[in-house]
């Protein structure tokens, strides 16, 4: 993934979130609020929670989630070595089916770190 593709993803994600939150559904609003709460500072720091989110996203095979958590991990100060280790944990937990998503993560990480 190149930087332009990543920026397009971010714009699509932001527009999608805005459309999703343009609702009267209390359940949707609460779920989205819970997401912010869970990834906020607590007994675990935000950076650690983002690494956990990255691993879970890889095992669940959600490329949009992988991209989001990679961006947040970089923003939280995690470097390539730490992210490579998190990717290796996801591969161990998820097995070979995670390999295509590890490739995706590697390309996204290149775009984020270049």
N, CA, C and O of each residue as an XYZ file, in Angstrom:
456
protein
N       0.845     -1.171      0.000
C       0.000      0.000      0.000
C       0.894      1.239      0.000
O       1.871      1.313      0.746
N       0.553      2.192     -0.832
C       1.323      3.433     -0.846
C       0.611      4.491      0.003
O      -0.499      4.273      0.488
N       1.267      5.629      0.170
C       0.707      6.678      1.034
C      -0.641      7.185      0.536
O      -1.539      7.445      1.337
N      -0.790      7.329     -0.784
C      -2.064      7.815     -1.333
C      -3.187      6.824     -1.044
O      -4.301      7.231     -0.715
N      -2.911      5.550     -1.161
C      -3.925      4.533     -0.866
C      -4.277      4.557      0.613
O      -5.440      4.390      0.982
N      -3.272      4.766      1.463
C      -3.550      4.824      2.898
C      -4.387      6.049      3.237
O      -5.307      5.969      4.051
N      -4.077      7.172      2.623
C      -4.861      8.383      2.870
C      -6.302      8.195      2.393
O      -7.234      8.673      3.040
N      -6.492      7.504      1.266
C      -7.844      7.222      0.780
C      -8.593      6.336      1.775
O      -9.781      6.539      2.026
N      -7.888      5.351      2.340
C      -8.489      4.503      3.370
C      -8.939      5.347      4.554
O     -10.056      5.186      5.045
N      -8.072      6.246      5.016
C      -8.415      7.079      6.170
C      -9.645      7.938      5.888
O     -10.521      8.076      6.741
N      -9.706      8.513      4.693
C     -10.860      9.348      4.333
C     -12.135      8.511      4.276
O     -13.187      8.948      4.742
N     -12.041      7.306      3.703
C     -13.197      6.408      3.617
C     -13.648      6.005      5.021
O     -14.846      5.947      5.299
N     -12.695      5.729      5.898
C     -13.015      5.327      7.268
C     -13.708      6.455      8.023
O     -14.713      6.230      8.697
N     -13.171      7.665      7.910
C     -13.768      8.809      8.588
C     -15.179      9.082      8.076
O     -16.086      9.362      8.860
N     -15.361      9.001      6.758
C     -16.692      9.219      6.181
C     -17.651      8.116      6.628
O     -18.815      8.386      6.924
N     -17.175      6.909      6.677
C     -18.009      5.796      7.128
C     -18.408      5.939      8.585
O     -19.558      5.686      8.945
N     -17.463      6.343      9.426
C     -17.776      6.561     10.840
C     -18.822      7.665     10.995
O     -19.757      7.533     11.786
N     -18.664      8.743     10.247
C     -19.634      9.839     10.328
C     -21.018      9.364      9.896
O     -22.015      9.704     10.532
N     -21.087      8.586      8.826
C     -22.374      8.063      8.357
C     -22.974      7.103      9.378
O     -24.180      7.132      9.627
N     -22.143      6.260      9.963
C     -22.619      5.301     10.963
C     -23.183      6.008     12.190
O     -24.197      5.592     12.749
N     -22.511      7.081     12.600
C     -22.948      7.810     13.793
C     -24.120      8.754     13.533
O     -24.693      9.305     14.473
N     -24.479      8.943     12.261
C     -25.638      9.761     11.914
C     -26.878      8.880     12.035
O     -27.499      8.504     11.040
N     -27.218      8.564     13.278
C     -28.278      7.606     13.558
C     -28.979      7.974     14.857
O     -28.448      8.713     15.687
N     -30.154      7.452     15.008
C     -30.863      7.575     16.275
C     -30.619      6.336     17.136
O     -31.092      6.268     18.271
N     -29.887      5.361     16.606
C     -29.666      4.107     17.321
C     -28.719      4.315     18.495
O     -27.536      4.602     18.314
N     -29.251      4.167     19.684
C     -28.443      4.282     20.890
C     -27.416      3.150     20.953
O     -26.307      3.345     21.451
N     -27.780      1.974     20.453
C     -26.862      0.830     20.471
C     -25.605      1.124     19.656
O     -24.497      0.833     20.106
N     -25.764      1.696     18.467
C     -24.607      2.035     17.628
C     -23.756      3.087     18.325
O     -22.535      2.949     18.396
N     -24.379      4.118     18.831
C     -23.635      5.193     19.498
C     -22.898      4.676     20.732
O     -21.755      5.061     20.976
N     -23.534      3.821     21.499
C     -22.878      3.277     22.686
C     -21.707      2.374     22.312
O     -20.652      2.421     22.944
N     -21.900      1.554     21.285
C     -20.809      0.676     20.872
C     -19.604      1.490     20.420
O     -18.473      1.188     20.802
N     -19.835      2.511     19.616
C     -18.730      3.350     19.142
C     -18.074      4.080     20.312
O     -16.856      4.263     20.313
N     -18.847      4.494     21.296
C     -18.288      5.124     22.492
C     -17.473      4.140     23.315
O     -16.427      4.491     23.861
N     -17.953      2.911     23.402
C     -17.234      1.870     24.131
C     -15.868      1.616     23.494
O     -14.883      1.396     24.198
N     -15.813      1.647     22.186
C     -14.543      1.461     21.479
C     -13.529      2.501     21.930
O     -12.373      2.168     22.193
N     -13.949      3.747     22.021
C     -13.041      4.815     22.480
C     -12.605      4.582     23.923
O     -11.447      4.806     24.273
N     -13.527      4.138     24.747
C     -13.218      3.894     26.152
C     -12.216      2.756     26.301
O     -11.244      2.873     27.048
N     -12.448      1.664     25.596
C     -11.589      0.487     25.715
C     -10.157      0.802     25.294
O      -9.214      0.328     25.927
N      -9.978      1.586     24.248
C      -8.634      1.884     23.760
C      -7.999      3.091     24.449
O      -6.892      3.489     24.086
N      -8.671      3.676     25.429
C      -8.109      4.789     26.187
C      -7.170      4.283     27.273
O      -7.078      3.082     27.530
N      -6.481      5.216     27.897
C      -5.528      4.877     28.959
C      -6.249      4.235     30.130
O      -7.364      4.618     30.483
N      -5.595      3.259     30.717
C      -6.128      2.552     31.877
C      -4.987      1.803     32.535
O      -3.866      2.309     32.588
N      -5.250      0.608     33.035
C      -4.188     -0.207     33.623
C      -3.125     -0.529     32.564
O      -1.940     -0.652     32.875
N      -3.566     -0.662     31.318
C      -2.632     -0.800     30.185
C      -2.525      0.547     29.487
O      -3.516      1.264     29.348
N      -1.333      0.883     29.055
C      -1.183      2.141     28.323
C      -1.780      2.010     26.919
O      -1.972      0.905     26.412
N      -2.064      3.145     26.313
C      -2.720      3.188     25.009
C      -1.905      2.439     23.949
O      -2.475      1.714     23.133
N      -0.602      2.604     23.954
C       0.241      1.929     22.963
C       0.146      0.417     23.051
O       0.100     -0.266     22.028
N       0.116     -0.111     24.273
C      -0.024     -1.555     24.462
C      -1.384     -2.024     23.956
O      -1.484     -3.068     23.312
N      -2.423     -1.261     24.245
C      -3.761     -1.618     23.776
C      -3.819     -1.620     22.252
O      -4.491     -2.463     21.658
N      -3.127     -0.691     21.621
C      -3.116     -0.667     20.150
C      -2.384     -1.880     19.585
O      -2.794     -2.424     18.560
N      -1.309     -2.309     20.239
C      -0.633     -3.533     19.810
C      -1.569     -4.734     19.930
O      -1.608     -5.589     19.045
N      -2.318     -4.792     21.023
C      -3.294     -5.868     21.198
C      -4.365     -5.812     20.106
O      -4.766     -6.841     19.561
N      -4.816     -4.609     19.798
C      -5.794     -4.434     18.723
C      -5.250     -4.884     17.388
O      -5.969     -5.490     16.593
N      -3.981     -4.592     17.133
C      -3.345     -5.019     15.895
C      -3.314     -6.535     15.789
O      -3.690     -7.093     14.758
N      -2.872     -7.203     16.841
C      -2.792     -8.662     16.824
C      -4.179     -9.267     16.631
O      -4.358    -10.173     15.817
N      -5.155     -8.767     17.377
C      -6.514     -9.293     17.237
C      -7.045     -9.075     15.828
O      -7.688     -9.959     15.263
N      -6.782     -7.910     15.260
C      -7.258     -7.601     13.910
C      -6.630     -8.525     12.877
O      -7.282     -8.928     11.915
N      -5.365     -8.856     13.082
C      -4.705     -9.762     12.145
C      -5.281    -11.169     12.250
O      -5.532    -11.818     11.235
N      -5.487    -11.634     13.463
C      -6.038    -12.976     13.658
C      -7.471    -13.051     13.122
O      -7.886    -14.079     12.588
N      -8.219    -11.958     13.268
C      -9.594    -11.915     12.755
C      -9.643    -11.578     11.265
O     -10.707    -11.622     10.647
N      -8.481    -11.241     10.691
C      -8.311    -11.023      9.255
C      -9.113     -9.826      8.720
O      -9.821     -9.924      7.717
N      -8.979     -8.707      9.417
C      -9.653     -7.469      9.014
C      -8.597     -6.447      8.579
O      -7.987     -5.790      9.422
N      -8.384     -6.315      7.278
C      -7.351     -5.412      6.785
C      -7.606     -3.947      7.147
O      -6.659     -3.216      7.440
N      -8.866     -3.506      7.132
C      -9.154     -2.133      7.541
C      -8.743     -1.919      8.999
O      -8.175     -0.885      9.350
N      -9.036     -2.901      9.831
C      -8.660     -2.800     11.246
C      -7.141     -2.824     11.416
O      -6.590     -2.093     12.239
N      -6.477     -3.659     10.638
C      -5.014     -3.735     10.667
C      -4.429     -2.367     10.337
O      -3.539     -1.881     11.034
N      -4.931     -1.750      9.274
C      -4.427     -0.432      8.875
C      -4.634      0.599      9.979
O      -3.730      1.374     10.292
N      -5.829      0.602     10.566
C      -6.123      1.559     11.629
C      -5.179      1.354     12.817
O      -4.590      2.314     13.313
N      -5.036      0.115     13.269
C      -4.205     -0.131     14.452
C      -2.721      0.088     14.162
O      -1.983      0.523     15.046
N      -2.278     -0.201     12.958
C      -0.881      0.111     12.607
C      -0.630      1.613     12.704
O       0.378      2.046     13.264
N      -1.547      2.400     12.158
C      -1.410      3.858     12.227
C      -1.361      4.312     13.683
O      -0.512      5.123     14.055
N      -2.267      3.791     14.502
C      -2.296      4.173     15.910
C      -1.037      3.712     16.640
O      -0.518      4.432     17.493
N      -0.544      2.522     16.312
C       0.694      2.033     16.938
C       1.861      2.962     16.616
O       2.658      3.288     17.495
N       1.961      3.385     15.365
C       3.029      4.303     14.970
C       2.858      5.634     15.703
O       3.834      6.206     16.190
N       1.623      6.126     15.782
C       1.368      7.378     16.503
C       1.740      7.256     17.984
O       2.161      8.232     18.606
N       1.586      6.074     18.531
C       1.923      5.851     19.940
C       3.418      5.588     20.146
O       3.854      5.350     21.272
N       4.197      5.631     19.071
C       5.645      5.537     19.191
C       6.250      4.165     18.969
O       7.453      3.987     19.161
N       5.449      3.197     18.570
C       6.001      1.874     18.299
C       6.749      1.893     16.969
O       6.257      2.417     15.970
N       7.942      1.314     16.976
C       8.762      1.253     15.776
C       8.616     -0.076     15.052
O       7.861     -0.955     15.467
N       9.353     -0.195     13.969
C       9.250     -1.375     13.118
C       9.557     -2.668     13.872
O       8.862     -3.666     13.685
N      10.575     -2.666     14.711
C      10.938     -3.893     15.426
C       9.799     -4.361     16.326
O       9.488     -5.552     16.362
N       9.174     -3.436     17.052
C       8.055     -3.802     17.921
C       6.862     -4.301     17.112
O       6.209     -5.278     17.481
N       6.589     -3.620     16.009
C       5.455     -4.014     15.180
C       5.703     -5.353     14.498
O       4.780     -6.152     14.345
N       6.942     -5.602     14.089
C       7.277     -6.914     13.520
C       7.051     -8.024     14.553
O       6.587     -9.110     14.205
N       7.377     -7.754     15.817
C       7.141     -8.756     16.856
C       5.643     -8.985     17.059
O       5.208    -10.123     17.234
N       4.864     -7.923     17.037
C       3.407     -8.073     17.171
C       2.855     -8.890     16.002
O       1.991     -9.747     16.192
N       3.350     -8.627     14.807
C       2.929     -9.395     13.630
C       3.303    -10.860     13.795
O       2.544    -11.746     13.401
N       4.470    -11.115     14.375
C       4.880    -12.505     14.587
C       3.970    -13.196     15.599
O       3.691    -14.387     15.460
N       3.504    -12.471     16.613
C       2.554    -13.045     17.573
C       1.250    -13.398     16.855
O       0.689    -14.472     17.073
N       0.771    -12.491     16.000
C      -0.461    -12.754     15.250
C      -0.310    -13.984     14.366
O      -1.233    -14.792     14.259
N       0.849    -14.129     13.732
C       1.091    -15.313     12.904
C       1.085    -16.585     13.747
O       0.541    -17.606     13.326
N       1.679    -16.529     14.917
C       1.716    -17.706     15.789
C       0.306    -18.079     16.250
O      -0.073    -19.250     16.224
N      -0.460    -17.081     16.667
C      -1.808    -17.340     17.172
C      -2.743    -17.790     16.047
O      -3.511    -18.739     16.206
N      -2.666    -17.100     14.916
C      -3.616    -17.348     13.832
C      -3.213    -18.400     12.830
O      -4.059    -18.953     12.128
N      -1.930    -18.682     12.757
C      -1.458    -19.679     11.808
C      -1.290    -19.124     10.396
O      -1.319    -17.913     10.178
N      -1.116    -20.031      9.453
C      -0.758    -19.638      8.092
C      -1.847    -18.833      7.387
O      -1.554    -18.126      6.422
N      -3.094    -18.923      7.847
C      -4.158    -18.143      7.208
C      -3.955    -16.638      7.414
O      -4.558    -15.825      6.714
N      -3.114    -16.279      8.364
C      -2.833    -14.871      8.650
C      -1.763    -14.314      7.707
O      -1.589    -13.098      7.631
N      -1.051    -15.172      6.995
C       0.049    -14.710      6.134
C      -0.384    -13.618      5.157
O       0.324    -12.616      5.056
N      -1.504    -13.742      4.424
C      -1.876    -12.643      3.524
C      -2.084    -11.323      4.258
O      -1.820    -10.255      3.707
N      -2.551    -11.393      5.484
C      -2.786    -10.178      6.262
C      -1.479     -9.638      6.837
O      -1.348     -8.435      7.063
N      -0.524    -10.516      7.072
C       0.812    -10.082      7.470
C       1.484     -9.356      6.304
O       2.178     -8.359      6.504
N       1.278     -9.855      5.104
C       1.797     -9.151      3.910
C       1.168     -7.767      3.807
O       1.858     -6.774      3.575
N      -0.140     -7.715      3.983
C      -0.852     -6.443      3.929
C      -0.286     -5.487      4.988
O      -0.031     -4.316      4.704
N      -0.094     -5.993      6.197
C       0.457     -5.171      7.283
C       1.849     -4.661      6.935
O       2.169     -3.502      7.199
N       2.676     -5.516      6.345
C       4.038     -5.111      5.987
C       4.013     -3.969      4.970
O       4.804     -3.031      5.069
N       3.110     -4.047      3.996
C       3.015     -2.980      2.995
C       2.465     -1.694      3.605
O       2.936     -0.605      3.279
N       1.488     -1.810      4.473
C       0.947     -0.622      5.139
C       2.025      0.010      6.016
O       2.174      1.231      6.043
N       2.764     -0.817      6.722
C       3.823     -0.286      7.589
C       4.872      0.455      6.777
O       5.371      1.494      7.208
N       5.210     -0.069      5.604
C       6.160      0.647      4.729
C       5.629      2.042      4.411
O       6.374      3.020      4.469
N       4.357      2.133      4.077
C       3.763      3.433      3.732
C       3.771      4.368      4.937
O       3.997      5.569      4.789
N       3.528      3.832      6.116
C       3.482      4.667      7.308
C       4.859      5.146      7.748
O       4.994      6.250      8.277
N       5.872      4.328      7.533
C       7.211      4.669      8.014
C       8.070      5.383      6.971
O       9.135      5.904      7.304
N       7.629      5.413      5.736
C       8.412      6.107      4.687
C       8.253      7.603      4.777
O       8.837      8.335      3.978
